[in-house]
């Protein structure tokens, strides 16, 4: 059932005509994290030290050449940026090639999956301003999944939560997350989880305010382990019991 927000927006189920708007919002919502992740990585003391060391090496090997020192440091910084970009780009590619390939089948045809959009009026026209999807999964983390019918589904996973930039800090993200939690309760699921990359501090704070707690961290970012290590990005799993 559609819900009205304080902004007179509407939270409603996905429709096939929304696909292009959803993909556009998904691209923005994922790739916007590249620069914050890059700047966060470069502020780490290890990377600062490495940048200085590589600059000195370039200076010495270039025969006291400041240009070579700059080139060496630039190559290292470019590598760190590539790693940050590759993590989010590979996640986006997976989303577009797998989950977004057929939203109806992947999210709406299964009773324990769902996909919501926020529709807002912008300059007199309705526009997709946010999205959130939930999938029901088996609990394979603790090795003791409770059966839910023949599927063994007892946990809800939040696939993605994105709000467009102009509509942020207005409570829409919170209302979307609460919609997902209530849906999972009605489906009889035992808890709901979300996985967030470590640079997404605002999202982590939002879910903490909703009662989610960190249960584990890992480095599986859909790309090579060395890429995650250089980018200094971890995935944080947060859960809420229902």
C-alpha positions, 0 to 999 in steps of 0.5 A: 500500500502506498504511503504518504511522507511528510514531503507529500511524496509517495512510497509505492511499489515498482512499475515496469515504466520506472526502469529507466529512472531506477537505473539512473538513480542506481548509477548515481547512488552507487558511483557517488561513493567513489570520491569520498572513498578515495579521499578517505583512503588517501588520508590514511597514514599508511597511504600518506607515508607511501605517497611520500616514499614514492615521491622521494624514490622518484626524485632520487631515481630521476636525478633530483627531478621534481617532475619525476617525483610528481609522476611517481606520486601521481601514479600511486594516487591514480592506482588508489583512485582506480581501486575505489572506482573499481569496487563501486563500478563492479558492484554497479555492474553486478546490480545492472547485469543481475538484479536489475536485469528483470526487476519484476522476476527478481523482486516482485514475483516472489512474496518475500521480495519487494521493491519500493520507489519514492515518487515526488513532485518536482517542478510540477512533475512526478519524479522517482526520488528514491528506491529500496529493495528487499529480498528474502534469503536463507540464514546461512551465517549461523548455520542454523536457519529456521525453515520458513515453509519449504524455502527455508527463508527467514531473513530479509536482506536490504538490497539497496537504499538510495535517495536522490540528492535534492530530497536528502535530509528530509526523512525519506531514507528513514521512512524507506528503511522502516517500510522494509522492516515492517514488510519483513515483520509481516512476512514472518522473517526473524530479522533484516540485514543490510551490508554497507561499504565503510565509507558510507558513514551517513547510511551506517548512522541511519541504520544504527538509529533504527536499531541495527547493530554491526554483526561482522565486517568482511572484504568481499567487494565483488572484485580482487582482494588486493583492490579492497585492501588498497582502497581500504574499504570493508563491507559492514553487515548490520542486522536488526531482530524483528 
